[in-house]
Amino acid sequence: MRKSTYVLPVIVVLAVIALSSIFVVDEREKALVLQFGQIKSVKEEPGLAFKVPLIQEVVKYDDRILSLDTDTIEVTPSDDRRLVVDAFARYRIADVVRFRQAVGVGGLRTAEDRLSGILNAQIREVLGADQVTSDVILSEDRRGLTNRIRDQARQQALSLGLDVVDVRLKQTNLPSQNLEATFARMRAEREREAADEIARGNEAAQRVRALADRTVVETQSEANRDADIIRGEADAESNGIYAEAYGADPEFFGFYRSLQAYRKALPGENSSIVMTPTGEFFDYFRNQGEATPAPLAESSEEGEDSAAAAPAAPAASAPSTSGSTATGSSASGSATTGATATE
């Protein structure tokens, strides 16, 4: 009875000591075994591990990639246009021993504060460098800028035992007080570019119009020249034909020319002509079927009476239609050739 009274507490104490000397390292963690604040061992492999109970303690750190959002800061690129930048980083604890020595008991909170300061300093340095304008920052080329920020921050973060995996600019905006001025300047630039494009387009259009006008003038000149040449040749040929016809049969030529004169003098449906009926214009109306026009003096008595009465009569105004109405007295009474004459 007395033995069991002492054995049971001893077993319990031994069990507690055994359990307190065993700890588990998760696959997502790294562990440090500390003895009076000094690092005794590092446990990076997952599984069971041992420590001296009551003397040693275990500190575990996350071995996964962690995220850090930096505070919003203002940067001034080389074109003096201020930008509000908000970045984030991905990092992991690469060396737990150096990490413990750098941050002490502060842990991740202290490490993130110091890493945030490093990132902000590098963002200002890279984005404010020469030849880095706001247009470059806002374009696709900022990928190279973020890589520079990551590489420079990684070198400084190694002293903390951290490995900066990636850095990205989450948003890059203009300060609110500069937005309106910036938008106005952008509108002015776009309007200037539009005006330049319109001016160049008008200039090109003027050149095309001038070339087209010159081409039209040249084409018309050539066409008129060719037409004049053809017209002259045709007139020469026509005059030659007329001359040949006149030489071959003067009477037929006179008859043909008279018909042309009738056609031109009596056009349309309601034409009038006032002239003496004894003129030469109506010779072929008075002498139908005769080769030579007959004078009025050689007409018959009936014709003489009519001819004698003709000078006393007033000039007749004869309306002409397409059939061309004319007037005259002849030896045979009134003669019509394709037209009717009325005194």
CORZI-V975538 format. One record per residue. N is the residue number from 1. RES is the residue in three letters. OMEGA is omega as a letter, one per 30 degrees, with the letter a starting at -180 (999 if undefined). NEAR is the number of other ideal C-beta (glycine too) atoms within 12 Angstrom. Layout:
N_RES_OMEGA_NEAR / N_RES_OMEGA_NEAR
This chain:
1_MET_l_7 / 2_ARG_l_7 / 3_LYS_a_10 / 4_SER_l_10 / 5_THR_l_10 / 6_TYR_a_12 / 7_VAL_a_13 / 8_LEU_l_14 / 9_PRO_l_13 / 10_VAL_l_14 / 11_ILE_l_15 / 12_VAL_l_13 / 13_VAL_l_16 / 14_LEU_l_15 / 15_ALA_l_15 / 16_VAL_l_15 / 17_ILE_a_18 / 18_ALA_l_16 / 19_LEU_a_16 / 20_SER_l_19 / 21_SER_a_21 / 22_ILE_l_18 / 23_PHE_a_27 / 24_VAL_l_19 / 25_VAL_l_28 / 26_ASP_a_21 / 27_GLU_l_16 / 28_ARG_a_18 / 29_GLU_l_25 / 30_LYS_a_31 / 31_ALA_l_36 / 32_LEU_l_35 / 33_VAL_a_31 / 34_LEU_l_26 / 35_GLN_a_18 / 36_PHE_l_12 / 37_GLY_l_16 / 38_GLN_a_16 / 39_ILE_l_24 / 40_LYS_a_23 / 41_SER_l_25 / 42_VAL_l_27 / 43_LYS_a_31 / 44_GLU_l_24 / 45_GLU_l_16 / 46_PRO_l_17 / 47_GLY_l_15 / 48_LEU_l_15 / 49_ALA_a_26 / 50_PHE_l_22 / 51_LYS_l_28 / 52_VAL_a_21 / 53_PRO_l_21 / 54_LEU_a_13 / 55_ILE_a_17 / 56_GLN_l_25 / 57_GLU_a_24 / 58_VAL_l_31 / 59_VAL_a_34 / 60_LYS_l_28 / 61_TYR_a_32 / 62_ASP_a_24 / 63_ASP_a_26 / 64_ARG_l_17 / 65_ILE_a_18 / 66_LEU_a_28 / 67_SER_l_22 / 68_LEU_l_33 / 69_ASP_a_22 / 70_THR_l_32 / 71_ASP_l_19 / 72_THR_a_21 / 73_ILE_l_29 / 74_GLU_l_24 / 75_VAL_a_37 / 76_THR_l_25 / 77_PRO_a_31 / 78_SER_l_19 / 79_ASP_l_21 / 80_ASP_l_13 / 81_ARG_a_29 / 82_ARG_l_26 / 83_LEU_l_37 / 84_VAL_a_27 / 85_VAL_l_38 / 86_ASP_a_22 / 87_ALA_l_41 / 88_PHE_a_29 / 89_ALA_l_36 / 90_ARG_a_25 / 91_TYR_l_38 / 92_ARG_l_30 / 93_ILE_a_39 / 94_ALA_a_26 / 95_ASP_a_26 / 96_VAL_a_36 / 97_VAL_l_26 / 98_ARG_l_23 / 99_PHE_l_38 / 100_ARG_a_31 / 101_GLN_a_20 / 102_ALA_a_27 / 103_VAL_l_28 / 104_GLY_a_19 / 105_VAL_a_17 / 106_GLY_l_17 / 107_GLY_a_23 / 108_LEU_a_30 / 109_ARG_l_15 / 110_THR_l_20 / 111_ALA_a_38 / 112_GLU_l_30 / 113_ASP_a_20 / 114_ARG_l_28 / 115_LEU_l_42 / 116_SER_l_31 / 117_GLY_l_22 / 118_ILE_a_33 / 119_LEU_l_42 / 120_ASN_l_31 / 121_ALA_a_23 / 122_GLN_l_36 / 123_ILE_l_43 / 124_ARG_a_26 / 125_GLU_a_23 / 126_VAL_a_33 / 127_LEU_l_41 / 128_GLY_a_29 / 129_ALA_l_22 / 130_ASP_l_12 / 131_GLN_l_15 / 132_VAL_a_30 / 133_THR_l_23 / 134_SER_l_31 / 135_ASP_l_20 / 136_VAL_a_24 / 137_ILE_a_37 / 138_LEU_a_24 / 139_SER_l_16 / 140_GLU_a_11 / 141_ASP_a_17 / 142_ARG_l_31 / 143_ARG_l_17 / 144_GLY_l_19 / 145_LEU_l_36 / 146_THR_l_31 / 147_ASN_l_20 / 148_ARG_l_23 / 149_ILE_l_40 / 150_ARG_a_31 / 151_ASP_a_21 / 152_GLN_l_25 / 153_ALA_l_39 / 154_ARG_a_28 / 155_GLN_a_17 / 156_GLN_a_26 / 157_ALA_l_39 / 158_LEU_l_22 / 159_SER_l_22 / 160_LEU_a_37 / 161_GLY_a_31 / 162_LEU_l_38 / 163_ASP_l_30 / 164_VAL_a_41 / 165_VAL_a_24 / 166_ASP_l_25 / 167_VAL_l_38 / 168_ARG_l_27 / 169_LEU_a_36 / 170_LYS_l_23 / 171_GLN_l_19 / 172_THR_a_30 / 173_ASN_l_24 / 174_LEU_l_26 / 175_PRO_a_21 / 176_SER_a_13 / 177_GLN_a_12 / 178_ASN_a_21 / 179_LEU_a_17 / 180_GLU_l_13 / 181_ALA_l_16 / 182_THR_l_23 / 183_PHE_l_14 / 184_ALA_l_13 / 185_ARG_l_18 / 186_MET_l_20 / 187_ARG_l_14 / 188_ALA_l_14 / 189_GLU_l_15 / 190_ARG_l_14 / 191_GLU_l_14 / 192_ARG_l_14 / 193_GLU_l_14 / 194_ALA_l_14 / 195_ALA_l_14 / 196_ASP_l_14 / 197_GLU_l_14 / 198_ILE_l_14 / 199_ALA_l_14 / 200_ARG_l_14 / 201_GLY_l_14 / 202_ASN_l_14 / 203_GLU_l_14 / 204_ALA_l_14 / 205_ALA_l_14 / 206_GLN_l_14 / 207_ARG_a_14 / 208_VAL_l_14 / 209_ARG_l_14 / 210_ALA_l_14 / 211_LEU_l_14 / 212_ALA_l_14 / 213_ASP_l_14 / 214_ARG_l_14 / 215_THR_l_14 / 216_VAL_a_14 / 217_VAL_l_14 / 218_GLU_a_14 / 219_THR_l_14 / 220_GLN_l_14 / 221_SER_l_14 / 222_GLU_l_14 / 223_ALA_l_15 / 224_ASN_l_14 / 225_ARG_l_14 / 226_ASP_l_14 / 227_ALA_l_15 / 228_ASP_l_14 / 229_ILE_a_14 / 230_ILE_l_14 / 231_ARG_l_15 / 232_GLY_l_14 / 233_GLU_l_14 / 234_ALA_l_14 / 235_ASP_l_15 / 236_ALA_l_14 / 237_GLU_l_14 / 238_SER_l_14 / 239_ASN_l_14 / 240_GLY_l_14 / 241_ILE_l_16 / 242_TYR_a_21 / 243_ALA_l_14 / 244_GLU_l_15 / 245_ALA_l_19 / 246_TYR_l_18 / 247_GLY_a_12 / 248_ALA_a_13 / 249_ASP_a_14 / 250_PRO_a_17 / 251_GLU_l_19 / 252_PHE_l_18 / 253_PHE_l_19 / 254_GLY_l_22 / 255_PHE_a_26 / 256_TYR_l_20 / 257_ARG_l_21 / 258_SER_l_28 / 259_LEU_l_22 / 260_GLN_l_15 / 261_ALA_l_22 / 262_TYR_a_28 / 263_ARG_a_18 / 264_LYS_a_15 / 265_ALA_a_22 / 266_LEU_a_29 / 267_PRO_l_16 / 268_GLY_a_16 / 269_GLU_a_13 / 270_ASN_a_15 / 271_SER_l_23 / 272_SER_l_21 / 273_ILE_a_29 / 274_VAL_l_18 / 275_MET_a_21 / 276_THR_a_22 / 277_PRO_a_35 / 278_THR_a_29 / 279_GLY_a_21 / 280_GLU_a_19 / 281_PHE_a_27 / 282_PHE_a_39 / 283_ASP_a_31 / 284_TYR_l_35 / 285_PHE_a_38 / 286_ARG_a_39 / 287_ASN_l_28 / 288_GLN_l_25 / 289_GLY_l_16 / 290_GLU_l_20 / 291_ALA_a_15 / 292_THR_a_15 / 293_PRO_a_27 / 294_ALA_l_24 / 295_PRO_a_18 / 296_LEU_a_29 / 297_ALA_a_14 / 298_GLU_a_17 / 299_SER_l_26 / 300_SER_a_17 / 301_GLU_l_11 / 302_GLU_l_16 / 303_GLY_a_25 / 304_GLU_l_18 / 305_ASP_l_16 / 306_SER_a_27 / 307_ALA_l_28 / 308_ALA_l_16 / 309_ALA_a_16 / 310_ALA_a_25 / 311_PRO_a_15 / 312_ALA_a_11 / 313_ALA_l_18 / 314_PRO_l_13 / 315_ALA_a_18 / 316_ALA_l_24 / 317_SER_a_17 / 318_ALA_l_29 / 319_PRO_a_21 / 320_SER_l_29 / 321_THR_l_17 / 322_SER_l_16 / 323_GLY_l_20 / 324_SER_l_35 / 325_THR_l_30 / 326_ALA_a_41 / 327_THR_l_35 / 328_GLY_l_42 / 329_SER_a_35 / 330_SER_a_38 / 331_ALA_a_26 / 332_SER_a_21 / 333_GLY_l_19 / 334_SER_a_26 / 335_ALA_a_29 / 336_THR_l_24 / 337_THR_a_25 / 338_GLY_l_19 / 339_ALA_a_31 / 340_THR_a_22 / 341_ALA_l_31 / 342_THR_a_22 / 343_GLU_999_28
